[in-house]
Amino acid sequence: MGQQPTKKPPLLDRLITRISPRWALERDQARAALARSGGYVGGAYSQRFANWTPGVRDADGDITYDLREMRGRSRDLARNAPIARGAVGTMVTYVVGTGLSVQSRIDAELLGLSDDEASAKQKEFERYFNTWAASQFADVNQRQSFYEMQDLAERSELESGDVFALLVKSRAPSWPYRLAVQMVEADRVCNRGRAVDTDEMTQGIVRRNGVPYSVMIADRHPGRVIGLGQVNWREVPFYSPNGRRNVLHLMHMERPDQTRGVPWLASVLAKVKQLDRYTDAEVDAAVNAATMAVFAQMDPDAFDDLFNAEAQTAYIDNVKSQSGTLESGRVISTLPGETITSPTPGRPNPAFEGAFLAFNNEIAMGLGMPRDVLLKAFNASYSASRAALMDAWRTYKVRRFRKASRFCQPIYEEIIADGVAMGHISAPGFLVDPMIRAAWLGSFWSGDGPGALDPTKEATAAKLRIEMGQTTLPEEILAYDGGDWETKHRTSARVHAERVEAGLEAPITGQQQAPAAPAIPAPADMPDPEDDPEDDPEESDDDPGEDVDPTEPPTD
């Protein structure tokens, strides 16, 4: 049987093969991919998904191309769209609130300290840091305390995707602390001369051997509208040669090798913008439906008889100059021969609330927070509302942990280390052994608690947990409002003593013992137990488990 002739490829394919064999090979591979189908429908090039070709790029390839527009749109929505502004504000309020406070947790066992010595040192460290943190001198520009900067850092990271904090020399005169924090907005970290990204420098991050080494910071924001001048860049390494931190990069990594952060609202930008337009249109329609305007119609014959050519021109020009905006109580003139047709407005729209809630369901899922929390509308039962708050609180705890570990703790460590280096704090071995340094710097960061929907129920539950040994009183206090148990205990003891002294409370004398049961006199003819040989355990024949009535006389 003879060999069948090979079918020639189309003319276009033959031409492409002559011009570029590589292009021809890519066409063949694409054609083969379209012809085959794998085990997953979502990966097949079927008719339904023929136009869905997102491509496979690295983390920076999926982010940096649209990053500028995403930042601008995210900030615009956070300024003008109530849903976006409320979502960002709620996240900042619950994650940071009035500020995360440090509670020193020194490793007393490793350092060989007694409990009293460790407690005294912890108070010393907290007092030293809080003095710096509560002052406006914590900010290099002397405008915010450290707790206020936490709010700024969280808000900037949410809206812009990331933010930078520099540890620089303080500008405050006669201030015992040498360090201060300078917040740098994401846009100012960019490639020198706005050059294109390379393997060594991507979006202002300089790498050495693939590891982020330094940042390029412009001396002004690229969008600055006040003043003109040449933009200059300076390179700041993440760490000094002695190991001190210079730069903190606050961002959430979602993929390996990701260089810059993505705005929190990125996945819902289109949905929020469309919902904002929809609500604006509904509001405008409702306002127009409620407007009571009167339209004056001019009869064409009367218009020609009553007005000369000049007056007619003035009348027509006046009608044309109207903006078309309805105002309540206004008389609106029309051109001769025009009639007014008013469609039935149907406003307020009875379907608006259902559509609004349905859209917000999707937005809430994209942001990782329940719709009740997003809209701040708790109209369900106590159990459903509490479940929504607990679900949201898990998200807040994750972001709070990241804020504490990536922003608060590094700054705390540098302030304490600087205090030890200057001799303000005594910590033997701190500057010599990294393990001892870590033992001195152990800490816990606490913030505002979630509050309570039903204080009585939740206080009862906390009491039961303490009694069952699941938690302790310090842990419950920390979870409730982020407070310090030792401070509350000392304050409670002092307040109680003062109220007892003023006669407002009775002193706590401790638990009184129950009165002893009255002794039952023995019958007169009962022998003395000490003389009865049967009371001897070794000689008694009575069953030791038998109940004996001491009031019944013995029998022979």
Phi and psi in degrees as a GROMACS rama.xvg file:
@    title "Ramachandran Plot"
@    xaxis  label "Phi"
@    yaxis  label "Psi"
@TYPE xy
-74.6013  157.338  GLY-2
-74.2338  133.189  GLN-3
-72.1489  142.955  GLN-4
-66.8607  142.88  PRO-5
-76.3593  134.513  THR-6
-74.484  130.582  LYS-7
-72.1078  141.399  LYS-8
-67.8439  161.474  PRO-9
-58.6076  159.109  PRO-10
-59.6317  -40.9367  LEU-11
-61.5949  -41.767  LEU-12
-65.2149  -37.226  ASP-13
-66.3722  -37.8298  ARG-14
-66.4612  -42.6814  LEU-15
-64.7553  -35.6204  ILE-16
-63.9586  -39.3085  THR-17
-67.7336  -38.6125  ARG-18
-75.3037  -48.6988  ILE-19
-148.309  102.362  SER-20
-58.7005  -30.7231  PRO-21
-65.6189  -42.4347  ARG-22
-61.4769  -40.5891  TRP-23
-63.8182  -39.6102  ALA-24
-64.7446  -41.4417  LEU-25
-63.7777  -37.0941  GLU-26
-65.2747  -40.663  ARG-27
-65.1169  -41.0756  ASP-28
-65.7422  -41.2126  GLN-29
-65.2042  -39.0653  ALA-30
-66.4594  -35.9671  ARG-31
-69.6912  -36.4873  ALA-32
-65.6551  -36.8547  ALA-33
-69.0888  -29.333  LEU-34
-79.9555  -26.8122  ALA-35
-99.7581  164.608  ARG-36
-140.911  130.624  SER-37
-86.8906  -165.408  GLY-38
-79.2309  -15.1687  GLY-39
-107.163  127.246  TYR-40
-63.3292  -36.1181  VAL-41
-65.9017  -16.2517  GLY-42
-102.51  -0.817747  GLY-43
-84.7294  151.486  ALA-44
-96.042  58.7557  TYR-45
-78.6979  177.375  SER-46
-61.8344  -33.7335  GLN-47
-67.86  -31.4613  ARG-48
-113.91  19.1813  PHE-49
-62.573  -33.7168  ALA-50
-94.131  5.50078  ASN-51
-100.139  91.4145  TRP-52
-130.223  74.1992  THR-53
-69.2417  -19.4077  PRO-54
80.689  164.629  GLY-55
-120.554  107.649  VAL-56
-125.245  166.793  ARG-57
-75.3862  177.019  ASP-58
-59.5312  -45.3755  ALA-59
-67.7214  -33.6125  ASP-60
-65.2276  -31.9547  GLY-61
-82.4334  -13.3215  ASP-62
-110.856  -53.1495  ILE-63
-66.7838  -28.69  THR-64
-63.1492  -39.3839  TYR-65
-105.882  8.27356  ASP-66
-63.6362  -39.8383  LEU-67
-62.2162  -45.4218  ARG-68
-68.4089  -38.4704  GLU-69
-62.9053  -40.981  MET-70
-62.8729  -47.7275  ARG-71
-61.931  -43.4308  GLY-72
-70.2093  -37.0445  ARG-73
-62.7536  -44.1807  SER-74
-67.4809  -36.5271  ARG-75
-63.0607  -44.279  ASP-76
-66.6728  -38.4227  LEU-77
-65.8372  -23.0629  ALA-78
-85.655  -39.1748  ARG-79
-118.212  -21.6607  ASN-80
-95.6445  119.922  ALA-81
-57.2653  -38.8666  PRO-82
-63.9118  -47.4914  ILE-83
-66.8437  -43.2732  ALA-84
-64.2493  -40.8885  ARG-85
-65.8844  -39.1859  GLY-86
-64.1897  -45.8144  ALA-87
-64.8272  -43.7428  VAL-88
-63.2237  -40.2567  GLY-89
-64.2311  -43.0615  THR-90
-63.1974  -44.1903  MET-91
-65.4697  -40.7827  VAL-92
-63.0709  -43.9353  THR-93
-80.8668  -32.2394  TYR-94
-76.3771  -46.2323  VAL-95
-105.14  -51.9159  VAL-96
61.0396  -127.493  GLY-97
-81.0215  1.48074  THR-98
117.528  142.934  GLY-99
-82.1814  130.317  LEU-100
-108.873  145.023  SER-101
-87.8016  141.709  VAL-102
-126.734  109.912  GLN-103
-64.0543  137.728  SER-104
-133.101  73.9288  ARG-105
-67.6646  141.652  ILE-106
-82.1837  87.3064  ASP-107
-64.9533  -35.2275  ALA-108
-64.74  -44.9349  GLU-109
-66.9451  -37.1608  LEU-110
-84.2252  -5.86791  LEU-111
69.9218  36.1357  GLY-112
-105.328  148.205  LEU-113
-75.6168  168.926  SER-114
-61.6968  -40.2666  ASP-115
-67.6026  -40.4646  ASP-116
-66.1826  -41.7505  GLU-117
-64.91  -40.6046  ALA-118
-62.5201  -41.0776  SER-119
-64.9571  -40.2453  ALA-120
-68.0197  -38.8762  LYS-121
-61.3654  -42.5716  GLN-122
-64.6158  -36.7458  LYS-123
-65.012  -45.209  GLU-124
-63.981  -44.815  PHE-125
-62.9489  -42.4514  GLU-126
-64.4068  -40.831  ARG-127
-65.2863  -44.773  TYR-128
-71.1855  -42.501  PHE-129
-65.1026  -30.3554  ASN-130
-61.1741  -42.0168  THR-131
-71.022  -45.4788  TRP-132
-66.865  -33.4574  ALA-133
-80.0721  -8.25411  ALA-134
-93.7464  150.325  SER-135
-69.456  -14.0502  GLN-136
-73.3365  -8.99783  PHE-137
-63.5534  -26.753  ALA-138
-91.3551  130.756  ASP-139
-62.0258  -27.5826  VAL-140
-89.3057  1.42021  ASN-141
57.6647  44.9549  GLN-142
-120.101  -24.5781  ARG-143
-137.505  151.575  GLN-144
-79.9008  172.193  SER-145
-63.7385  -34.7257  PHE-146
-69.0247  -35.3031  TYR-147
-71.1785  -33.272  GLU-148
-67.9765  -28.1421  MET-149
-61.0692  -42.691  GLN-150
-59.6258  -47.0332  ASP-151
-62.961  -40.6555  LEU-152
-64.9523  -44.6031  ALA-153
-66.8427  -43.2598  GLU-154
-65.1194  -41.8114  ARG-155
-66.014  -39.8423  SER-156
-65.271  -38.9744  GLU-157
-66.28  -45.258  LEU-158
-79.3918  -38.8435  GLU-159
-101.82  -15.1089  SER-160
101.091  -34.7707  GLY-161
-160.829  169.101  ASP-162
-155.847  157.264  VAL-163
-120.88  144.498  PHE-164
-125.219  125.155  ALA-165
-103.095  135.769  LEU-166
-96.2302  106.916  LEU-167
-122.378  176.263  VAL-168
-74.3924  133.777  LYS-169
-67.7999  144.276  SER-170
-99.6039  2.01063  ARG-171
-77.6103  128.461  ALA-172
-76.7547  147.039  PRO-173
53.4373  43.2164  SER-174
-117.037  125.547  TRP-175
-70.4363  -8.31992  PRO-176
-101.217  138.643  TYR-177
-94.6806  -17.3696  ARG-178
-105.715  150.621  LEU-179
-145.443  166.327  ALA-180
-111.232  134.826  VAL-181
-119.957  118.593  GLN-182
-84.6208  133.63  MET-183
-122.581  124.037  VAL-184
-69.803  153.847  GLU-185
-58.6514  -36.5449  ALA-186
-66.0618  -26.1765  ASP-187
-74.8711  -16.8973  ARG-188
-92.8554  104.377  VAL-189
-152.039  169.129  CYS-190
-64.8747  142.793  ASN-191
-59.2888  131.172  ARG-192
67.2471  16.0148  GLY-193
54.9141  38.3263  ARG-194
-72.2525  163.169  ALA-195
-72.032  158.96  VAL-196
-69.1676  146.768  ASP-197
-133.484  178.535  THR-198
-66.209  -26.9328  ASP-199
-90.3411  -22.6752  GLU-200
-144.771  118.292  MET-201
-129.401  119.134  THR-202
50.3536  42.4003  GLN-203
85.6137  -2.37577  GLY-204
-100.22  120.705  ILE-205
-94.2442  132.308  VAL-206
-111.582  149.243  ARG-207
-131.447  121.207  ARG-208
57.123  34.7789  ASN-209
81.2835  -1.7066  GLY-210
-106.906  132.356  VAL-211
-55.4637  125.929  PRO-212
-112.659  -41.0858  TYR-213
-154.372  173.054  SER-214
-125.222  147.162  VAL-215
-101.043  119.235  MET-216
-116.388  123.046  ILE-217
-76.2903  147.216  ALA-218
-77.858  -3.31457  ASP-219
-151.621  159.063  ARG-220
-69.5407  138.055  HIS-221
-58.8921  -25.5563  PRO-222
-98.604  17.7194  GLY-223
-63.4467  130.616  ARG-224
-108.081  -8.70331  VAL-225
-103.587  119.913  ILE-226
81.4721  146.337  GLY-227
-124.489  148.475  LEU-228
173.124  170.565  GLY-229
-73.8601  136.087  GLN-230
-86.4752  130.297  VAL-231
-117.145  148.248  ASN-232
-117.078  148.179  TRP-233
-131.473  143.651  ARG-234
-97.1363  126.54  GLU-235
-121.458  117.108  VAL-236
-70.4612  151.743  PRO-237
-63.8483  -35.1904  PHE-238
-131.137  144.969  TYR-239
-77.7236  165.195  SER-240
-57.2537  -29.0972  PRO-241
-84.3936  3.72324  ASN-242
93.5412  -2.31881  GLY-243
-73.2283  140.808  ARG-244
-72.366  138.065  ARG-245
-112.005  -33.7064  ASN-246
-133.471  134.881  VAL-247
-114.725  124.125  LEU-248
-105.411  111.623  HIS-249
-98.8306  110.597  LEU-250
-159.415  162.976  MET-251
-108.27  116.419  HIS-252
-84.2343  127.248  MET-253
-110.162  -14.6486  GLU-254
-142.696  151.422  ARG-255
-61.206  147.951  PRO-256
63.8649  19.8516  ASP-257
-75.7378  129.043  GLN-258
-91.2452  -45.2873  THR-259
-122.248  158.646  ARG-260
-85.7147  161.679  GLY-261
-110.313  136.146  VAL-262
-53.5987  142.511  PRO-263
-59.883  -32.3069  TRP-264
-86.6597  4.16102  LEU-265
-57.1274  -43.4147  ALA-266
-73.6814  -13.5194  SER-267
-121.782  13.0921  VAL-268
-56.7347  -49.1198  LEU-269
-64.7894  -42.0481  ALA-270
-64.218  -44.7146  LYS-271
-65.8439  -40.5548  VAL-272
-64.566  -43.5596  LYS-273
-64.7445  -40.5537  GLN-274
-65.0995  -37.6086  LEU-275
-63.5144  -40.9359  ASP-276
-65.3487  -40.0496  ARG-277
-63.5925  -45.6907  TYR-278
-66.0488  -37.5157  THR-279
-62.5282  -42.4668  ASP-280
-64.467  -40.0633  ALA-281
-65.7785  -39.7027  GLU-282
-65.5332  -44.1184  VAL-283
-61.9526  -41.288  ASP-284
-64.9071  -40.1628  ALA-285
-66.6352  -38.4112  ALA-286
-66.0287  -44.3928  VAL-287
-64.2413  -36.2406  ASN-288
-67.6273  -29.1244  ALA-289
-87.8775  -6.872  ALA-290
-79.1394  131.604  THR-291
-105.197  95.939  MET-292
-115.471  149.893  ALA-293
-110.952  131.616  VAL-294
-106.026  127.48  PHE-295
-100.999  119.936  ALA-296
-101.292  134.621  GLN-297
-99.3222  127.924  MET-298
-71.2832  132.047  ASP-299
-60.2167  -40.2374  PRO-300
-66.9964  -44.4743  ASP-301
-64.2183  -33.7207  ALA-302
-62.357  -41.1279  PHE-303
-73.0325  -33.7901  ASP-304
-80.1191  -35.7069  ASP-305
-87.5545  -25.5338  LEU-306
-118.595  138.443  PHE-307
-79.9708  -179.53  ASN-308
-62.2989  -40.4804  ALA-309
-66.6668  -42.6724  GLU-310
-67.4135  -37.222  ALA-311
-62.9932  -41.5187  GLN-312
-63.6852  -42.0096  THR-313
-64.2153  -39.8232  ALA-314
-64.4223  -45.0694  TYR-315
-64.983  -41.8582  ILE-316
-62.8364  -36.606  ASP-317
-66.6636  -40.4006  ASN-318
-66.6006  -41.1138  VAL-319
-66.6325  -26.4698  LYS-320
-78.3232  -8.23568  SER-321
-68.2456  139.644  GLN-322
-76.0316  -19.0105  SER-323
90.614  -2.68621  GLY-324
-79.1636  130.55  THR-325
-82.7552  136.505  LEU-326
-129.276  134.529  GLU-327
-61.4217  131.49  SER-328
83.3964  4.66268  GLY-329
-90.1152  143.457  ARG-330
-98.4083  119.138  VAL-331
-109.726  124.465  ILE-332
-86.0931  149.141  SER-333
-121.185  163.613  THR-334
-73.4188  153.423  LEU-335
-57.5897  132.503  PRO-336
89.3783  -10.7417  GLY-337
-79.6235  146.315  GLU-338
-122.468  156.94  THR-339
-104.399  125.277  ILE-340
-117.72  117.6  THR-341
-109.549  110.625  SER-342
-69.4722  153.881  PRO-343
-67.4399  116.393  THR-344
-71.506  -38.4617  PRO-345
63.1919  35.0418  GLY-346
-119.861  142.255  ARG-347
-65.9519  144.462  PRO-348
-74.8676  117.898  ASN-349
-67.1271  -19.6307  PRO-350
-91.0254  -0.240837  ALA-351
-65.8791  -45.6368  PHE-352
-62.7886  -42.6175  GLU-353
-63.218  -42.9944  GLY-354
-66.3704  -40.5947  ALA-355
-60.2031  -44.7476  PHE-356
-68.1109  -38.085  LEU-357
-64.1987  -42.2032  ALA-358
-64.0836  -39.2656  PHE-359
-72.0971  -22.8936  ASN-360
-58.086  -46.9332  ASN-361
-68.4138  -40.4301  GLU-362
-64.0612  -41.8741  ILE-363
-63.8107  -40.4808  ALA-364
-63.9755  -40.1186  MET-365
-64.6247  -30.645  GLY-366
-89.8357  -8.27931  LEU-367
75.2227  31.3471  GLY-368
-139.17  144.088  MET-369
-60.7227  151.599  PRO-370
-63.5088  -36.2807  ARG-371
-60.4737  -38.6326  ASP-372
-73.9303  -39.5926  VAL-373
-60.2076  -44.4969  LEU-374
-90.1488  -5.81634  LEU-375
54.3244  43.9241  LYS-376
-129.716  102.109  ALA-377
-104.863  85.358  PHE-378
-104.108  0.95565  ASN-379
-91.6139  -167.728  ALA-380
-71.6683  171.378  SER-381
-60.562  -43.4494  TYR-382
-64.1204  -43.2646  SER-383
-66.9122  -41.1295  ALA-384
-65.7835  -41.29  SER-385
-66.5289  -38.2142  ARG-386
-62.6772  -39.2516  ALA-387
-64.4537  -43.6481  ALA-388
-65.7001  -39.8361  LEU-389
-65.8732  -39.5372  MET-390
-63.8912  -43.2941  ASP-391
-66.4627  -35.4948  ALA-392
-65.3779  -28.5493  TRP-393
-63.5079  -40.7132  ARG-394
-64.6709  -42.3355  THR-395
-62.6663  -39.4688  TYR-396
-65.4778  -37.7945  LYS-397
-64.3927  -47.0437  VAL-398
-67.4964  -35.1858  ARG-399
-65.5219  -39.6649  ARG-400
-61.438  -44.2975  PHE-401
-64.9462  -40.0189  ARG-402
-65.0369  -38.826  LYS-403
-69.2529  -43.2724  ALA-404
-78.837  -29.5978  SER-405
-98.6543  -17.4139  ARG-406
-124.419  -56.4889  PHE-407
-70.4998  -51.101  CYS-408
-63.2448  -45.7844  GLN-409
-58.1989  -38.6303  PRO-410
-69.7857  -40.235  ILE-411
-58.7899  -44.0538  TYR-412
-63.3902  -39.8713  GLU-413
-71.4934  -36.458  GLU-414
-67.0478  -43.3734  ILE-415
-66.1769  -43.2033  ILE-416
-61.3642  -39.8057  ALA-417
-66.4397  -37.5631  ASP-418
-65.4295  -37.6387  GLY-419
-66.9766  -42.4826  VAL-420
-63.6361  -34.089  ALA-421
-86.0328  -3.85203  MET-422
84.5255  10.797  GLY-423
-76.7637  -25.3783  HIS-424
-129.251  138.871  ILE-425
-98.8521  121.16  SER-426
-146.808  86.7902  ALA-427
-55.5434  132.738  PRO-428
80.8815  -0.546503  GLY-429
-60.4675  -44.892  PHE-430
-89.6397  2.98043  LEU-431
-110.459  -49.424  VAL-432
-112.751  121.352  ASP-433
-60.2473  -32.9349  PRO-434
-69.3736  -40.8368  MET-435
-67.0502  -38.3187  ILE-436
-59.0898  -45.6856  ARG-437
-63.5659  -34.7517  ALA-438
-65.8983  -37.8994  ALA-439
-70.6625  -30.7033  TRP-440
-94.4846  4.59339  LEU-441
-57.4431  137.354  GLY-442
-159.467  168.634  SER-443
-137.318  137.792  PHE-444
-109.319  125.941  TRP-445
-120.724  151.838  SER-446
-137.297  -166.873  GLY-447
-61.6649  143.474  ASP-448
-81.4123  172.658  GLY-449
-75.914  -10.4883  PRO-450
81.5773  -168.384  GLY-451
-143.63  133.662  ALA-452
-77.4867  -41.4051  LEU-453
-129.825  94.7053  ASP-454
-57.4026  -35.9665  PRO-455
-65.7924  -47.1129  THR-456
-62.8729  -43.902  LYS-457
-74.46  -31.2315  GLU-458
-67.9373  -39.2831  ALA-459
-63.6777  -41.6138  THR-460
-64.1279  -39.8487  ALA-461
-63.7635  -41.0537  ALA-462
-62.4088  -41.6064  LYS-463
-65.0481  -39.9039  LEU-464
-62.9338  -39.4547  ARG-465
-66.343  -43.9432  ILE-466
-66.1425  -32.8963  GLU-467
-82.1539  -8.26036  MET-468
84.6445  8.90836  GLY-469
-70.2891  -37.5806  GLN-470
-136.093  178.861  THR-471
-120.938  167.385  THR-472
-60.8943  -42.5808  LEU-473
-59.6824  -37.9788  PRO-474
-67.7955  -39.0317  GLU-475
-67.0768  -39.8824  GLU-476
-63.82  -41.671  ILE-477
-63.6546  -40.7712  LEU-478
-73.0594  -27.8754  ALA-479
-75.7408  -52.1437  TYR-480
-138.798  10.6556  ASP-481
72.2094  16.3575  GLY-482
-80.0934  171.325  GLY-483
-98.0904  122.875  ASP-484
-63.2587  -42.0609  TRP-485
-62.3275  -41.8321  GLU-486
-64.5907  -45.1132  THR-487
-64.0119  -38.3929  LYS-488
-64.5141  -47.3739  HIS-489
-63.1881  -40.9199  ARG-490
-65.1246  -42.9821  THR-491
-62.5922  -42.2094  SER-492
-63.4689  -41.9171  ALA-493
-66.4798  -43.4347  ARG-494
-63.6774  -40.8953  VAL-495
-64.1889  -42.8735  HIS-496
-62.6674  -41.6057  ALA-497
-66.6396  -39.0119  GLU-498
-69.3769  -35.7536  ARG-499
-65.0155  -42.0686  VAL-500
-64.3991  -32.6208  GLU-501
-84.7461  -2.00795  ALA-502
79.5366  16.0545  GLY-503
-89.3596  -18.3246  LEU-504
-138.329  156.158  GLU-505
-87.96  144.415  ALA-506
-66.6183  148.966  PRO-507
-87.9378  111.538  ILE-508
-97.724  1.71871  THR-509
93.0548  171.871  GLY-510
-75.4046  126.666  GLN-511
-81.8197  143.535  GLN-512
-77.8666  145.591  GLN-513
-68.0792  140.882  ALA-514
-62.5457  145.811  PRO-515
-69.9753  148.913  ALA-516
-68.1088  140.483  ALA-517
-64.5044  143.555  PRO-518
-72.5028  139.543  ALA-519
-96.2808  118.92  ILE-520
-67.462  142.233  PRO-521
-80.7528  150.783  ALA-522
-59.9498  154.811  PRO-523
-63.6884  -35.0134  ALA-524
-89.537  7.25021  ASP-525
-79.4735  131.343  MET-526
-69.5549  160.154  PRO-527
-65.8406  127.071  ASP-528
-58.0199  -31.6203  PRO-529
-69.5424  -24.7646  GLU-530
-94.4943  -5.79917  ASP-531
-84.04  115.933  ASP-532
-67.8962  -18.7822  PRO-533
-73.9546  -16.0123  GLU-534
-76.5251  -8.81046  ASP-535
-72.6956  123.301  ASP-536
-59.4249  -32.882  PRO-537
-74.9475  -24.9919  GLU-538
-106.326  -6.74479  GLU-539
-79.3214  138.199  SER-540
-95.8616  -3.16418  ASP-541
-69.516  147.539  ASP-542
-69.0588  122.664  ASP-543
-63.7032  -19.1991  PRO-544
-92.5013  0.936611  GLY-545
-82.4661  137.612  GLU-546
-77.8852  131.099  ASP-547
-120.531  129.152  VAL-548
-84.763  115.101  ASP-549
-69.0656  -14.1474  PRO-550
-88.0928  -10.73  THR-551
-88.6352  129.714  GLU-552
-67.2698  147.638  PRO-553
-64.8011  150.233  PRO-554
-106.617  156.357  THR-555
